[in-house]
Amino acid sequence: FTPFGANINTSVLFLRKLRAGEQPDDRPVCLVRVDAVGYDNAGRPSAPSELRACVDTLRDFLAREGW
């Protein structure tokens, strides 16, 4: 978002509504940090991108947790 004047970090949060009978207990959390998204601060392409590894990690976590 830097090319558009936003000088902040971006976070994405996925939530799921509890199913019937489910209790809000301690649940596993997946936290993935991505430092290289394939673009520099000016929006120019740069390599490498860690996005594919991030998606794979999140997909594995969601499958393991039954989402």
Predicted model as a PDB file, atoms N, CA, C, CB and O in Angstrom, pLDDT in the B-factor column:
MODEL        1                                                                  
ATOM      1  N   PHE A   1       0.803  -1.204   0.000  1.00 63.00           N  
ATOM      2  CA  PHE A   1       0.000   0.000   0.000  1.00 63.00           C  
ATOM      3  C   PHE A   1       0.851   1.276   0.000  1.00 63.00           C  
ATOM      4  CB  PHE A   1      -0.916  -0.006   1.195  1.00 63.00           C  
ATOM      5  O   PHE A   1       0.316   2.382  -0.075  1.00 63.00           O  
ATOM      6  N   THR A   2       2.151   1.120   0.082  1.00 64.00           N  
ATOM      7  CA  THR A   2       3.042   2.279   0.121  1.00 64.00           C  
ATOM      8  C   THR A   2       2.889   3.192  -1.087  1.00 64.00           C  
ATOM      9  CB  THR A   2       4.467   1.820   0.220  1.00 64.00           C  
ATOM     10  O   THR A   2       2.892   4.411  -0.916  1.00 64.00           O  
ATOM     11  N   PRO A   3       2.754   2.651  -2.321  1.00 65.00           N  
ATOM     12  CA  PRO A   3       2.611   3.549  -3.476  1.00 65.00           C  
ATOM     13  C   PRO A   3       1.392   4.470  -3.383  1.00 65.00           C  
ATOM     14  CB  PRO A   3       2.520   2.733  -4.745  1.00 65.00           C  
ATOM     15  O   PRO A   3       1.313   5.477  -4.087  1.00 65.00           O  
ATOM     16  N   PHE A   4       0.452   4.123  -2.519  1.00 71.00           N  
ATOM     17  CA  PHE A   4      -0.768   4.914  -2.379  1.00 71.00           C  
ATOM     18  C   PHE A   4      -0.754   5.790  -1.128  1.00 71.00           C  
ATOM     19  CB  PHE A   4      -1.975   4.000  -2.347  1.00 71.00           C  
ATOM     20  O   PHE A   4      -1.777   6.359  -0.748  1.00 71.00           O  
ATOM     21  N   GLY A   5       0.409   5.893  -0.494  1.00 72.00           N  
ATOM     22  CA  GLY A   5       0.564   6.790   0.640  1.00 72.00           C  
ATOM     23  C   GLY A   5       0.312   6.162   2.002  1.00 72.00           C  
ATOM     24  O   GLY A   5       0.396   6.850   3.019  1.00 72.00           O  
ATOM     25  N   ALA A   6       0.009   4.883   2.041  1.00 73.00           N  
ATOM     26  CA  ALA A   6      -0.219   4.216   3.327  1.00 73.00           C  
ATOM     27  C   ALA A   6       1.104   3.644   3.819  1.00 73.00           C  
ATOM     28  CB  ALA A   6      -1.300   3.090   3.201  1.00 73.00           C  
ATOM     29  O   ALA A   6       1.637   2.706   3.227  1.00 73.00           O  
ATOM     30  N   ASN A   7       1.625   4.196   4.880  1.00 74.00           N  
ATOM     31  CA  ASN A   7       2.912   3.760   5.414  1.00 74.00           C  
ATOM     32  C   ASN A   7       2.692   2.855   6.633  1.00 74.00           C  
ATOM     33  CB  ASN A   7       3.789   4.985   5.794  1.00 74.00           C  
ATOM     34  O   ASN A   7       3.160   3.148   7.733  1.00 74.00           O  
ATOM     35  N   ILE A   8       1.964   1.739   6.412  1.00 77.00           N  
ATOM     36  CA  ILE A   8       1.636   0.821   7.500  1.00 77.00           C  
ATOM     37  C   ILE A   8       1.848  -0.611   7.045  1.00 77.00           C  
ATOM     38  CB  ILE A   8       0.185   1.027   7.977  1.00 77.00           C  
ATOM     39  O   ILE A   8       1.937  -0.882   5.848  1.00 77.00           O  
ATOM     40  N   ASN A   9       1.927  -1.517   7.991  1.00 77.00           N  
ATOM     41  CA  ASN A   9       1.969  -2.940   7.680  1.00 77.00           C  
ATOM     42  C   ASN A   9       0.541  -3.437   7.477  1.00 77.00           C  
ATOM     43  CB  ASN A   9       2.688  -3.744   8.810  1.00 77.00           C  
ATOM     44  O   ASN A   9      -0.412  -2.865   8.006  1.00 77.00           O  
ATOM     45  N   THR A  10       0.413  -4.498   6.713  1.00 79.00           N  
ATOM     46  CA  THR A  10      -0.903  -5.063   6.430  1.00 79.00           C  
ATOM     47  C   THR A  10      -1.023  -6.415   7.107  1.00 79.00           C  
ATOM     48  CB  THR A  10      -1.141  -5.193   4.907  1.00 79.00           C  
ATOM     49  O   THR A  10      -0.080  -7.206   7.089  1.00 79.00           O  
ATOM     50  N   SER A  11      -2.157  -6.682   7.695  1.00 82.00           N  
ATOM     51  CA  SER A  11      -2.433  -7.974   8.317  1.00 82.00           C  
ATOM     52  C   SER A  11      -3.746  -8.501   7.769  1.00 82.00           C  
ATOM     53  CB  SER A  11      -2.483  -7.860   9.871  1.00 82.00           C  
ATOM     54  O   SER A  11      -4.650  -7.737   7.430  1.00 82.00           O  
ATOM     55  N   VAL A  12      -3.834  -9.828   7.687  1.00 83.00           N  
ATOM     56  CA  VAL A  12      -5.067 -10.480   7.250  1.00 83.00           C  
ATOM     57  C   VAL A  12      -5.462 -11.457   8.345  1.00 83.00           C  
ATOM     58  CB  VAL A  12      -4.888 -11.210   5.859  1.00 83.00           C  
ATOM     59  O   VAL A  12      -4.634 -12.237   8.816  1.00 83.00           O  
ATOM     60  N   LEU A  13      -6.713 -11.416   8.746  1.00 85.00           N  
ATOM     61  CA  LEU A  13      -7.205 -12.254   9.826  1.00 85.00           C  
ATOM     62  C   LEU A  13      -8.385 -13.065   9.317  1.00 85.00           C  
ATOM     63  CB  LEU A  13      -7.605 -11.402  11.058  1.00 85.00           C  
ATOM     64  O   LEU A  13      -9.337 -12.510   8.767  1.00 85.00           O  
ATOM     65  N   PHE A  14      -8.322 -14.391   9.501  1.00 82.00           N  
ATOM     66  CA  PHE A  14      -9.418 -15.278   9.128  1.00 82.00           C  
ATOM     67  C   PHE A  14     -10.106 -15.733  10.404  1.00 82.00           C  
ATOM     68  CB  PHE A  14      -8.910 -16.501   8.291  1.00 82.00           C  
ATOM     69  O   PHE A  14      -9.445 -16.184  11.340  1.00 82.00           O  
ATOM     70  N   LEU A  15     -11.410 -15.619  10.449  1.00 83.00           N  
ATOM     71  CA  LEU A  15     -12.198 -16.063  11.604  1.00 83.00           C  
ATOM     72  C   LEU A  15     -13.258 -17.037  11.141  1.00 83.00           C  
ATOM     73  CB  LEU A  15     -12.847 -14.863  12.337  1.00 83.00           C  
ATOM     74  O   LEU A  15     -13.658 -17.044   9.977  1.00 83.00           O  
ATOM     75  N   ARG A  16     -13.708 -17.862  12.080  1.00 82.00           N  
ATOM     76  CA  ARG A  16     -14.762 -18.811  11.772  1.00 82.00           C  
ATOM     77  C   ARG A  16     -15.750 -18.801  12.923  1.00 82.00           C  
ATOM     78  CB  ARG A  16     -14.191 -20.239  11.528  1.00 82.00           C  
ATOM     79  O   ARG A  16     -15.354 -18.812  14.088  1.00 82.00           O  
ATOM     80  N   LYS A  17     -17.018 -18.780  12.602  1.00 85.00           N  
ATOM     81  CA  LYS A  17     -18.061 -18.849  13.627  1.00 85.00           C  
ATOM     82  C   LYS A  17     -18.068 -20.258  14.226  1.00 85.00           C  
ATOM     83  CB  LYS A  17     -19.467 -18.488  13.030  1.00 85.00           C  
ATOM     84  O   LYS A  17     -17.913 -21.250  13.514  1.00 85.00           O  
ATOM     85  N   LEU A  18     -18.250 -20.326  15.546  1.00 84.00           N  
ATOM     86  CA  LEU A  18     -18.303 -21.623  16.205  1.00 84.00           C  
ATOM     87  C   LEU A  18     -19.496 -22.419  15.703  1.00 84.00           C  
ATOM     88  CB  LEU A  18     -18.372 -21.455  17.727  1.00 84.00           C  
ATOM     89  O   LEU A  18     -20.569 -21.870  15.451  1.00 84.00           O  
ATOM     90  N   ARG A  19     -19.290 -23.714  15.563  1.00 83.00           N  
ATOM     91  CA  ARG A  19     -20.372 -24.594  15.152  1.00 83.00           C  
ATOM     92  C   ARG A  19     -21.238 -24.931  16.363  1.00 83.00           C  
ATOM     93  CB  ARG A  19     -19.817 -25.883  14.495  1.00 83.00           C  
ATOM     94  O   ARG A  19     -20.825 -24.725  17.504  1.00 83.00           O  
ATOM     95  N   ALA A  20     -22.428 -25.443  16.113  1.00 88.00           N  
ATOM     96  CA  ALA A  20     -23.336 -25.823  17.203  1.00 88.00           C  
ATOM     97  C   ALA A  20     -22.644 -26.817  18.123  1.00 88.00           C  
ATOM     98  CB  ALA A  20     -24.653 -26.427  16.646  1.00 88.00           C  
ATOM     99  O   ALA A  20     -22.113 -27.830  17.669  1.00 88.00           O  
ATOM    100  N   GLY A  21     -22.654 -26.523  19.413  1.00 86.00           N  
ATOM    101  CA  GLY A  21     -22.040 -27.412  20.394  1.00 86.00           C  
ATOM    102  C   GLY A  21     -20.559 -27.182  20.620  1.00 86.00           C  
ATOM    103  O   GLY A  21     -19.994 -27.736  21.563  1.00 86.00           O  
ATOM    104  N   GLU A  22     -19.912 -26.383  19.786  1.00 84.00           N  
ATOM    105  CA  GLU A  22     -18.484 -26.101  19.933  1.00 84.00           C  
ATOM    106  C   GLU A  22     -18.262 -25.084  21.041  1.00 84.00           C  
ATOM    107  CB  GLU A  22     -17.888 -25.588  18.609  1.00 84.00           C  
ATOM    108  O   GLU A  22     -19.031 -24.133  21.184  1.00 84.00           O  
ATOM    109  N   GLN A  23     -17.227 -25.283  21.809  1.00 84.00           N  
ATOM    110  CA  GLN A  23     -16.898 -24.372  22.898  1.00 84.00           C  
ATOM    111  C   GLN A  23     -15.691 -23.513  22.515  1.00 84.00           C  
ATOM    112  CB  GLN A  23     -16.616 -25.157  24.199  1.00 84.00           C  
ATOM    113  O   GLN A  23     -14.765 -23.994  21.861  1.00 84.00           O  
ATOM    114  N   PRO A  24     -15.706 -22.253  22.922  1.00 81.00           N  
ATOM    115  CA  PRO A  24     -14.559 -21.372  22.619  1.00 81.00           C  
ATOM    116  C   PRO A  24     -13.401 -21.658  23.575  1.00 81.00           C  
ATOM    117  CB  PRO A  24     -14.973 -19.873  22.716  1.00 81.00           C  
ATOM    118  O   PRO A  24     -13.207 -20.948  24.562  1.00 81.00           O  
ATOM    119  N   ASP A  25     -12.647 -22.692  23.273  1.00 81.00           N  
ATOM    120  CA  ASP A  25     -11.518 -23.062  24.115  1.00 81.00           C  
ATOM    121  C   ASP A  25     -10.214 -22.640  23.450  1.00 81.00           C  
ATOM    122  CB  ASP A  25     -11.518 -24.579  24.393  1.00 81.00           C  
ATOM    123  O   ASP A  25     -10.222 -21.896  22.470  1.00 81.00           O  
ATOM    124  N   ASP A  26      -9.120 -23.106  23.974  1.00 74.00           N  
ATOM    125  CA  ASP A  26      -7.828 -22.809  23.354  1.00 74.00           C  
ATOM    126  C   ASP A  26      -7.746 -23.540  22.026  1.00 74.00           C  
ATOM    127  CB  ASP A  26      -6.646 -23.216  24.284  1.00 74.00           C  
ATOM    128  O   ASP A  26      -7.787 -24.769  21.976  1.00 74.00           O  
ATOM    129  N   ARG A  27      -7.629 -22.782  20.964  1.00 78.00           N  
ATOM    130  CA  ARG A  27      -7.574 -23.341  19.617  1.00 78.00           C  
ATOM    131  C   ARG A  27      -6.210 -23.066  19.010  1.00 78.00           C  
ATOM    132  CB  ARG A  27      -8.694 -22.756  18.729  1.00 78.00           C  
ATOM    133  O   ARG A  27      -5.599 -22.043  19.318  1.00 78.00           O  
ATOM    134  N   PRO A  28      -5.718 -23.952  18.154  1.00 85.00           N  
ATOM    135  CA  PRO A  28      -4.462 -23.690  17.455  1.00 85.00           C  
ATOM    136  C   PRO A  28      -4.574 -22.428  16.606  1.00 85.00           C  
ATOM    137  CB  PRO A  28      -4.073 -24.891  16.577  1.00 85.00           C  
ATOM    138  O   PRO A  28      -5.647 -22.105  16.097  1.00 85.00           O  
ATOM    139  N   VAL A  29      -3.479 -21.732  16.460  1.00 87.00           N  
ATOM    140  CA  VAL A  29      -3.420 -20.497  15.680  1.00 87.00           C  
ATOM    141  C   VAL A  29      -2.322 -20.646  14.643  1.00 87.00           C  
ATOM    142  CB  VAL A  29      -3.166 -19.251  16.593  1.00 87.00           C  
ATOM    143  O   VAL A  29      -1.253 -21.182  14.938  1.00 87.00           O  
ATOM    144  N   CYS A  30      -2.575 -20.183  13.451  1.00 90.00           N  
ATOM    145  CA  CYS A  30      -1.570 -20.190  12.392  1.00 90.00           C  
ATOM    146  C   CYS A  30      -1.138 -18.744  12.154  1.00 90.00           C  
ATOM    147  CB  CYS A  30      -2.126 -20.848  11.071  1.00 90.00           C  
ATOM    148  O   CYS A  30      -1.949 -17.896  11.781  1.00 90.00           O  
ATOM    149  N   LEU A  31       0.131 -18.478  12.369  1.00 91.00           N  
ATOM    150  CA  LEU A  31       0.684 -17.150  12.161  1.00 91.00           C  
ATOM    151  C   LEU A  31       1.789 -17.268  11.125  1.00 91.00           C  
ATOM    152  CB  LEU A  31       1.216 -16.532  13.495  1.00 91.00           C  
ATOM    153  O   LEU A  31       2.765 -17.989  11.330  1.00 91.00           O  
ATOM    154  N   VAL A  32       1.636 -16.564  10.022  1.00 92.00           N  
ATOM    155  CA  VAL A  32       2.613 -16.616   8.941  1.00 92.00           C  
ATOM    156  C   VAL A  32       3.084 -15.202   8.654  1.00 92.00           C  
ATOM    157  CB  VAL A  32       2.014 -17.276   7.665  1.00 92.00           C  
ATOM    158  O   VAL A  32       2.274 -14.303   8.428  1.00 92.00           O  
ATOM    159  N   ARG A  33       4.394 -15.008   8.663  1.00 90.00           N  
ATOM    160  CA  ARG A  33       4.963 -13.700   8.343  1.00 90.00           C  
ATOM    161  C   ARG A  33       5.522 -13.746   6.930  1.00 90.00           C  
ATOM    162  CB  ARG A  33       6.070 -13.296   9.366  1.00 90.00           C  
ATOM    163  O   ARG A  33       6.270 -14.657   6.576  1.00 90.00           O  
ATOM    164  N   VAL A  34       5.154 -12.762   6.131  1.00 89.00           N  
ATOM    165  CA  VAL A  34       5.632 -12.656   4.750  1.00 89.00           C  
ATOM    166  C   VAL A  34       6.389 -11.343   4.629  1.00 89.00           C  
ATOM    167  CB  VAL A  34       4.447 -12.730   3.712  1.00 89.00           C  
ATOM    168  O   VAL A  34       5.813 -10.271   4.812  1.00 89.00           O  
ATOM    169  N   ASP A  35       7.663 -11.425   4.324  1.00 87.00           N  
ATOM    170  CA  ASP A  35       8.482 -10.226   4.163  1.00 87.00           C  
ATOM    171  C   ASP A  35       8.659  -9.839   2.701  1.00 87.00           C  
ATOM    172  CB  ASP A  35       9.837 -10.435   4.802  1.00 87.00           C  
ATOM    173  O   ASP A  35       8.888  -8.669   2.395  1.00 87.00           O  
ATOM    174  N   ALA A  36       8.556 -10.800   1.803  1.00 88.00           N  
ATOM    175  CA  ALA A  36       8.752 -10.525   0.380  1.00 88.00           C  
ATOM    176  C   ALA A  36       7.490 -10.915  -0.377  1.00 88.00           C  
ATOM    177  CB  ALA A  36       9.991 -11.291  -0.177  1.00 88.00           C  
ATOM    178  O   ALA A  36       7.162 -12.097  -0.476  1.00 88.00           O  
ATOM    179  N   VAL A  37       6.777  -9.918  -0.914  1.00 87.00           N  
ATOM    180  CA  VAL A  37       5.532 -10.186  -1.640  1.00 87.00           C  
ATOM    181  C   VAL A  37       5.698 -10.125  -3.152  1.00 87.00           C  
ATOM    182  CB  VAL A  37       4.474  -9.204  -1.216  1.00 87.00           C  
ATOM    183  O   VAL A  37       4.725 -10.284  -3.889  1.00 87.00           O  
ATOM    184  N   GLY A  38       6.923  -9.895  -3.620  1.00 90.00           N  
ATOM    185  CA  GLY A  38       7.168  -9.860  -5.059  1.00 90.00           C  
ATOM    186  C   GLY A  38       7.164  -8.460  -5.639  1.00 90.00           C  
ATOM    187  O   GLY A  38       7.301  -8.293  -6.851  1.00 90.00           O  
ATOM    188  N   TYR A  39       7.008  -7.441  -4.785  1.00 85.00           N  
ATOM    189  CA  TYR A  39       7.029  -6.047  -5.229  1.00 85.00           C  
ATOM    190  C   TYR A  39       7.814  -5.227  -4.209  1.00 85.00           C  
ATOM    191  CB  TYR A  39       5.575  -5.483  -5.405  1.00 85.00           C  
ATOM    192  O   TYR A  39       7.798  -5.532  -3.016  1.00 85.00           O  
ATOM    193  N   ASP A  40       8.503  -4.182  -4.682  1.00 82.00           N  
ATOM    194  CA  ASP A  40       9.203  -3.305  -3.754  1.00 82.00           C  
ATOM    195  C   ASP A  40       8.258  -2.209  -3.265  1.00 82.00           C  
ATOM    196  CB  ASP A  40      10.455  -2.689  -4.421  1.00 82.00           C  
ATOM    197  O   ASP A  40       7.079  -2.198  -3.621  1.00 82.00           O  
ATOM    198  N   ASN A  41       8.772  -1.294  -2.455  1.00 75.00           N  
ATOM    199  CA  ASN A  41       7.926  -0.245  -1.868  1.00 75.00           C  
ATOM    200  C   ASN A  41       7.327   0.706  -2.903  1.00 75.00           C  
ATOM    201  CB  ASN A  41       8.727   0.551  -0.872  1.00 75.00           C  
ATOM    202  O   ASN A  41       6.342   1.386  -2.616  1.00 75.00           O  
ATOM    203  N   ALA A  42       7.906   0.760  -4.090  1.00 77.00           N  
ATOM    204  CA  ALA A  42       7.383   1.624  -5.142  1.00 77.00           C  
ATOM    205  C   ALA A  42       6.391   0.892  -6.039  1.00 77.00           C  
ATOM    206  CB  ALA A  42       8.523   2.175  -5.977  1.00 77.00           C  
ATOM    207  O   ALA A  42       5.830   1.492  -6.956  1.00 77.00           O  
ATOM    208  N   GLY A  43       6.165  -0.397  -5.787  1.00 79.00           N  
ATOM    209  CA  GLY A  43       5.233  -1.167  -6.596  1.00 79.00           C  
ATOM    210  C   GLY A  43       5.861  -1.844  -7.793  1.00 79.00           C  
ATOM    211  O   GLY A  43       5.158  -2.408  -8.631  1.00 79.00           O  
ATOM    212  N   ARG A  44       7.198  -1.794  -7.881  1.00 87.00           N  
ATOM    213  CA  ARG A  44       7.900  -2.454  -8.991  1.00 87.00           C  
ATOM    214  C   ARG A  44       8.103  -3.929  -8.663  1.00 87.00           C  
ATOM    215  CB  ARG A  44       9.269  -1.765  -9.275  1.00 87.00           C  
ATOM    216  O   ARG A  44       8.387  -4.268  -7.514  1.00 87.00           O  
ATOM    217  N   PRO A  45       7.963  -4.815  -9.653  1.00 91.00           N  
ATOM    218  CA  PRO A  45       8.186  -6.242  -9.406  1.00 91.00           C  
ATOM    219  C   PRO A  45       9.592  -6.498  -8.877  1.00 91.00           C  
ATOM    220  CB  PRO A  45       7.955  -7.047 -10.687  1.00 91.00           C  
ATOM    221  O   PRO A  45      10.564  -5.899  -9.336  1.00 91.00           O  
ATOM    222  N   SER A  46       9.678  -7.389  -7.914  1.00 89.00           N  
ATOM    223  CA  SER A  46      10.970  -7.831  -7.389  1.00 89.00           C  
ATOM    224  C   SER A  46      10.834  -9.299  -7.025  1.00 89.00           C  
ATOM    225  CB  SER A  46      11.421  -6.974  -6.147  1.00 89.00           C  
ATOM    226  O   SER A  46       9.731  -9.788  -6.779  1.00 89.00           O  
ATOM    227  N   ALA A  47      11.932  -9.982  -6.993  1.00 82.00           N  
ATOM    228  CA  ALA A  47      11.900 -11.414  -6.681  1.00 82.00           C  
ATOM    229  C   ALA A  47      12.709 -11.649  -5.416  1.00 82.00           C  
ATOM    230  CB  ALA A  47      12.457 -12.272  -7.866  1.00 82.00           C  
ATOM    231  O   ALA A  47      13.581 -10.834  -5.116  1.00 82.00           O  
ATOM    232  N   PRO A  48      12.486 -12.661  -4.695  1.00 91.00           N  
ATOM    233  CA  PRO A  48      11.415 -13.643  -4.840  1.00 91.00           C  
ATOM    234  C   PRO A  48      10.194 -13.258  -4.013  1.00 91.00           C  
ATOM    235  CB  PRO A  48      11.908 -15.029  -4.431  1.00 91.00           C  
ATOM    236  O   PRO A  48      10.241 -12.338  -3.196  1.00 91.00           O  
ATOM    237  N   SER A  49       9.115 -13.973  -4.239  1.00 92.00           N  
ATOM    238  CA  SER A  49       7.890 -13.761  -3.466  1.00 92.00           C  
ATOM    239  C   SER A  49       7.686 -14.944  -2.529  1.00 92.00           C  
ATOM    240  CB  SER A  49       6.655 -13.578  -4.403  1.00 92.00           C  
ATOM    241  O   SER A  49       7.884 -16.093  -2.924  1.00 92.00           O  
ATOM    242  N   GLU A  50       7.294 -14.668  -1.298  1.00 93.00           N  
ATOM    243  CA  GLU A  50       7.016 -15.715  -0.321  1.00 93.00           C  
ATOM    244  C   GLU A  50       5.527 -16.046  -0.256  1.00 93.00           C  
ATOM    245  CB  GLU A  50       7.514 -15.294   1.054  1.00 93.00           C  
ATOM    246  O   GLU A  50       5.110 -16.836   0.592  1.00 93.00           O  
ATOM    247  N   LEU A  51       4.728 -15.462  -1.128  1.00 92.00           N  
ATOM    248  CA  LEU A  51       3.279 -15.646  -1.063  1.00 92.00           C  
ATOM    249  C   LEU A  51       2.849 -17.090  -1.295  1.00 92.00           C  
ATOM    250  CB  LEU A  51       2.609 -14.758  -2.073  1.00 92.00           C  
ATOM    251  O   LEU A  51       1.937 -17.566  -0.620  1.00 92.00           O  
ATOM    252  N   ARG A  52       3.476 -17.794  -2.223  1.00 94.00           N  
ATOM    253  CA  ARG A  52       3.092 -19.180  -2.501  1.00 94.00           C  
ATOM    254  C   ARG A  52       3.314 -20.041  -1.259  1.00 94.00           C  
ATOM    255  CB  ARG A  52       3.897 -19.744  -3.703  1.00 94.00           C  
ATOM    256  O   ARG A  52       2.456 -20.854  -0.916  1.00 94.00           O  
ATOM    257  N   ALA A  53       4.450 -19.876  -0.581  1.00 95.00           N  
ATOM    258  CA  ALA A  53       4.727 -20.643   0.637  1.00 95.00           C  
ATOM    259  C   ALA A  53       3.719 -20.295   1.725  1.00 95.00           C  
ATOM    260  CB  ALA A  53       6.163 -20.376   1.135  1.00 95.00           C  
ATOM    261  O   ALA A  53       3.313 -21.167   2.491  1.00 95.00           O  
ATOM    262  N   CYS A  54       3.313 -19.032   1.800  1.00 94.00           N  
ATOM    263  CA  CYS A  54       2.316 -18.596   2.774  1.00 94.00           C  
ATOM    264  C   CYS A  54       0.979 -19.287   2.513  1.00 94.00           C  
ATOM    265  CB  CYS A  54       2.146 -17.065   2.726  1.00 94.00           C  
ATOM    266  O   CYS A  54       0.352 -19.799   3.441  1.00 94.00           O  
ATOM    267  N   VAL A  55       0.551 -19.303   1.278  1.00 94.00           N  
ATOM    268  CA  VAL A  55      -0.721 -19.940   0.901  1.00 94.00           C  
ATOM    269  C   VAL A  55      -0.670 -21.432   1.218  1.00 94.00           C  
ATOM    270  CB  VAL A  55      -1.025 -19.719  -0.610  1.00 94.00           C  
ATOM    271  O   VAL A  55      -1.638 -21.989   1.737  1.00 94.00           O  
ATOM    272  N   ASP A  56       0.449 -22.080   0.910  1.00 96.00           N  
ATOM    273  CA  ASP A  56       0.584 -23.511   1.179  1.00 96.00           C  
ATOM    274  C   ASP A  56       0.506 -23.797   2.681  1.00 96.00           C  
ATOM    275  CB  ASP A  56       1.910 -24.039   0.606  1.00 96.00           C  
ATOM    276  O   ASP A  56      -0.157 -24.746   3.099  1.00 96.00           O  
ATOM    277  N   THR A  57       1.180 -22.982   3.488  1.00 95.00           N  
ATOM    278  CA  THR A  57       1.163 -23.152   4.936  1.00 95.00           C  
ATOM    279  C   THR A  57      -0.249 -22.972   5.483  1.00 95.00           C  
ATOM    280  CB  THR A  57       2.123 -22.159   5.605  1.00 95.00           C  
ATOM    281  O   THR A  57      -0.707 -23.768   6.302  1.00 95.00           O  
ATOM    282  N   LEU A  58      -0.932 -21.934   5.034  1.00 93.00           N  
ATOM    283  CA  LEU A  58      -2.292 -21.680   5.490  1.00 93.00           C  
ATOM    284  C   LEU A  58      -3.248 -22.783   5.046  1.00 93.00           C  
ATOM    285  CB  LEU A  58      -2.776 -20.334   4.973  1.00 93.00           C  
ATOM    286  O   LEU A  58      -4.103 -23.209   5.821  1.00 93.00           O  
ATOM    287  N   ARG A  59      -3.112 -23.240   3.827  1.00 94.00           N  
ATOM    288  CA  ARG A  59      -3.977 -24.323   3.311  1.00 94.00           C  
ATOM    289  C   ARG A  59      -3.787 -25.600   4.140  1.00 94.00           C  
ATOM    290  CB  ARG A  59      -3.664 -24.608   1.806  1.00 94.00           C  
ATOM    291  O   ARG A  59      -4.762 -26.266   4.490  1.00 94.00           O  
ATOM    292  N   ASP A  60      -2.532 -25.937   4.451  1.00 96.00           N  
ATOM    293  CA  ASP A  60      -2.259 -27.131   5.266  1.00 96.00           C  
ATOM    294  C   ASP A  60      -2.872 -26.984   6.663  1.00 96.00           C  
ATOM    295  CB  ASP A  60      -0.731 -27.375   5.377  1.00 96.00           C  
ATOM    296  O   ASP A  60      -3.466 -27.931   7.179  1.00 96.00           O  
ATOM    297  N   PHE A  61      -2.733 -25.816   7.268  1.00 93.00           N  
ATOM    298  CA  PHE A  61      -3.290 -25.569   8.593  1.00 93.00           C  
ATOM    299  C   PHE A  61      -4.807 -25.714   8.586  1.00 93.00           C  
ATOM    300  CB  PHE A  61      -2.897 -24.176   9.084  1.00 93.00           C  
ATOM    301  O   PHE A  61      -5.374 -26.374   9.457  1.00 93.00           O  
ATOM    302  N   LEU A  62      -5.462 -25.102   7.610  1.00 91.00           N  
ATOM    303  CA  LEU A  62      -6.927 -25.149   7.529  1.00 91.00           C  
ATOM    304  C   LEU A  62      -7.417 -26.577   7.315  1.00 91.00           C  
ATOM    305  CB  LEU A  62      -7.434 -24.243   6.394  1.00 91.00           C  
ATOM    306  O   LEU A  62      -8.422 -26.981   7.899  1.00 91.00           O  
ATOM    307  N   ALA A  63      -6.720 -27.337   6.487  1.00 94.00           N  
ATOM    308  CA  ALA A  63      -7.111 -28.728   6.251  1.00 94.00           C  
ATOM    309  C   ALA A  63      -6.932 -29.554   7.526  1.00 94.00           C  
ATOM    310  CB  ALA A  63      -6.283 -29.338   5.095  1.00 94.00           C  
ATOM    311  O   ALA A  63      -7.787 -30.376   7.858  1.00 94.00           O  
ATOM    312  N   ARG A  64      -5.839 -29.342   8.232  1.00 93.00           N  
ATOM    313  CA  ARG A  64      -5.558 -30.070   9.465  1.00 93.00           C  
ATOM    314  C   ARG A  64      -6.595 -29.754  10.549  1.00 93.00           C  
ATOM    315  CB  ARG A  64      -4.150 -29.733   9.967  1.00 93.00           C  
ATOM    316  O   ARG A  64      -6.953 -30.627  11.340  1.00 93.00           O  
ATOM    317  N   GLU A  65      -7.075 -28.502  10.586  1.00 86.00           N  
ATOM    318  CA  GLU A  65      -8.033 -28.089  11.595  1.00 86.00           C  
ATOM    319  C   GLU A  65      -9.486 -28.331  11.193  1.00 86.00           C  
ATOM    320  CB  GLU A  65      -7.838 -26.645  11.901  1.00 86.00           C  
ATOM    321  O   GLU A  65     -10.396 -28.091  11.987  1.00 86.00           O  
ATOM    322  N   GLY A  66      -9.710 -28.801   9.975  1.00 82.00           N  
ATOM    323  CA  GLY A  66     -11.059 -29.118   9.529  1.00 82.00           C  
ATOM    324  C   GLY A  66     -11.916 -27.936   9.159  1.00 82.00           C  
ATOM    325  O   GLY A  66     -13.139 -27.989   9.289  1.00 82.00           O  
ATOM    326  N   TRP A  67     -11.295 -26.869   8.700  1.00 80.00           N  
ATOM    327  CA  TRP A  67     -12.059 -25.688   8.296  1.00 80.00           C  
ATOM    328  C   TRP A  67     -12.607 -25.947   6.938  1.00 80.00           C  
ATOM    329  CB  TRP A  67     -11.201 -24.401   8.308  1.00 80.00           C  
ATOM    330  O   TRP A  67     -13.292 -25.093   6.376  1.00 80.00           O  
TER     331      TRP A  67                                                      
ENDMDL                                                                          
END                                                                             
